[in-house]
Amino acid sequence: MSQTKSNLSSIKQQIAAIAATAGRDPLSVRLVAVSKTHSSAEIVAAYHAGQTIFGENYVQELVAKALVIKEPVEWHFIGHLQSNKVRQIASIVTTIHSVDRLSLAQEISRQYRKIGKTCQILLQVNVAGESTKSGTTVEGVMSLIREISGLPHIAIIGLMTMPPFFDDPDRARPYFAQLRLIAEKIRSKNIDGVAMNELSMGMSGDFSTAIQEGATLVRIGTAIFGKRY
Ligand SMILES: *Cc1c(COP(=O)(O)O)cnc(C)c1O
């Protein structure tokens, strides 16, 4: 547990240093601690070490953890999401990073309306066009934004991407840079209900590059909690 605490403080220092070197306000980068496969006890320990936002990928696992964790953590959903499971997470998560189709956004809108809340969403973009990854295509993102922007109880706050895996994080740079350009293009259209202030990009292996390219939400698991088994 104290390993988690020292990892957290090291990651936070790195984030602040990388942001500062890139000429950015360190406070403009928020850390999402990706806790999938790790125990509720580890999450609570991280919370008491000052971490507030946690990201989960699996609905069942998230629901189980949210049931036992009483600390006021902020839950983000970052994994592939089936529409028929939105109902289970609506009262738990503030933010969904992985919206990639209209039908899913419609269901999010419907479920959050029922509980009288607004869900913050990011559109996941498959920048590299990998067949194994979720996400809308680069070509399709603008029309998807326009369709979703009219839905009540949804606030579109930005874009998310997962580049291909590279041993050298510098090779992910073009994908991060492209996501930022897409967000800027969308922002320039001034669409009602679309803020585009957030870029969710960067994981344990490549968050440094992602911050240099403008990430505002970095999703880090392994570097905080250790290896997943
Ligand atoms: C697991 C996961 C992460 C965290 O990856 P690490 O390499 O452990 O930091 C980030 N984003 C998504 C979407 C994930 O599924």
The ligand as an SDF file (V2000), in Angstrom:
LIG
                    3D

 15 15  0  0  0  0  0  0  0  0999 V2000
   -5.7950   -0.1320  -18.6550 C   0  0  0  0  0  0  0  0  0  0  0  0
   -6.0010    1.1670  -19.3300 C   0  0  0  0  0  0  0  0  0  0  0  0
   -5.1870    2.2760  -19.0380 C   0  0  0  0  0  0  0  0  0  0  0  0
   -4.0030    2.2290  -18.1020 C   0  0  0  0  0  0  0  0  0  0  0  0
   -2.9330    1.5570  -18.7020 O   0  0  0  0  0  0  0  0  0  0  0  0
   -1.4960    1.4460  -17.9470 P   0  0  0  0  0  0  0  0  0  0  0  0
   -0.5680    1.0900  -19.0430 O   0  0  0  0  0  0  0  0  0  0  0  0
   -1.6370    0.3950  -16.9000 O   0  0  0  0  0  0  0  0  0  0  0  0
   -1.1930    2.7710  -17.3650 O   0  0  0  0  0  0  0  0  0  0  0  0
   -5.4990    3.4820  -19.6490 C   0  0  0  0  0  0  0  0  0  0  0  0
   -6.5290    3.6050  -20.5090 N   0  0  0  0  0  0  0  0  0  0  0  0
   -7.3250    2.5680  -20.8170 C   0  0  0  0  0  0  0  0  0  0  0  0
   -8.4460    2.7760  -21.7650 C   0  0  0  0  0  0  0  0  0  0  0  0
   -7.0750    1.3210  -20.2530 C   0  0  0  0  0  0  0  0  0  0  0  0
   -7.8600    0.2900  -20.5890 O   0  0  0  0  0  0  0  0  0  0  0  0
  1  2  1  0
  2  3  1  0
  2 14  2  0
  3  4  1  0
  3 10  2  0
  4  5  1  0
  5  6  1  0
  6  7  2  0
  6  8  1  0
  6  9  1  0
 10 11  1  0
 11 12  2  0
 12 13  1  0
 12 14  1  0
 14 15  1  0
M  END
$$$$
